[in-house]
């Protein structure tokens, strides 16, 4: 029997696919708070954050002190 939860007590499986299926279903049938479902932009941002967020966090955690110089330069260019 396959466990429903993984070792971090999250629901196991491909959670992005499950959310996309539920949002596609919510576009046609109002499902509770998901009435109308999220837009494509919201799903695209969630997809990018899900798959690129962990490697980006690893890089920021490892090289955070060196990257802070680039952040200061970027902040001065924005103003």
C-alpha positions in Angstrom: 0.0 0.0 0.0 1.4 3.4 -1.0 1.6 6.1 1.6 -0.4 9.3 1.1 2.2 11.5 2.9 5.9 11.8 2.2 8.6 12.1 4.8 7.9 15.8 5.3 4.1 15.1 5.8 3.3 16.7 2.5 0.8 15.0 0.1 3.0 12.7 -2.0 2.9 12.8 -5.8 3.0 15.4 -8.5 1.3 18.3 -6.7 1.5 20.7 -9.7 -0.3 18.3 -12.0 -3.0 17.9 -9.3 -3.4 21.7 -9.0 -3.6 22.2 -12.7 -6.2 19.5 -13.0 -8.3 21.0 -10.2 -8.0 24.5 -11.7 -9.0 23.2 -15.2 -12.0 21.5 -13.6 -12.9 24.7 -11.6 -13.0 26.7 -14.9 -16.1 24.7 -15.9 -17.7 23.7 -12.6 -17.6 26.1 -9.6 -15.7 24.2 -6.9 -15.9 26.0 -3.5 -13.4 28.8 -3.2 -11.9 27.9 -6.6 -14.8 29.4 -8.5 -13.4 30.4 -11.9 -10.0 28.9 -11.0 -6.6 30.6 -11.3 -5.4 32.2 -14.5 -2.6 30.9 -16.7 -0.2 33.5 -15.4 -0.8 32.4 -11.8 -0.2 28.7 -12.8 3.0 29.7 -14.8 4.4 31.6 -11.8 3.7 28.7 -9.5 5.3 26.3 -12.0 8.5 28.5 -12.2 8.7 29.0 -8.4 8.2 25.3 -7.8 10.8 24.0 -10.1 13.4 26.9 -10.0 12.9 28.0 -6.4 14.8 25.2 -4.7 18.0 25.5 -6.9 17.8 29.3 -6.6 17.5 29.1 -2.8 20.5 26.7 -2.7 22.6 29.2 -4.7 21.5 32.1 -2.5 22.2 30.2 0.7 25.6 29.1 -0.4 26.8 32.3 -2.1 24.6 34.9 -0.3 27.5 37.1 0.8 29.0 37.4 -2.6 25.7 38.0 -4.3 24.8 40.9 -1.9 27.2 43.1 -3.9 25.1 42.6 -7.0 21.9 43.3 -5.0 23.3 46.7 -3.9 24.2 47.6 -7.4 20.7 46.6 -8.7 19.1 48.7 -5.9 21.1 51.8 -6.8 20.3 51.4 -10.5 16.5 51.2 -9.7 16.5 54.5 -8.0 
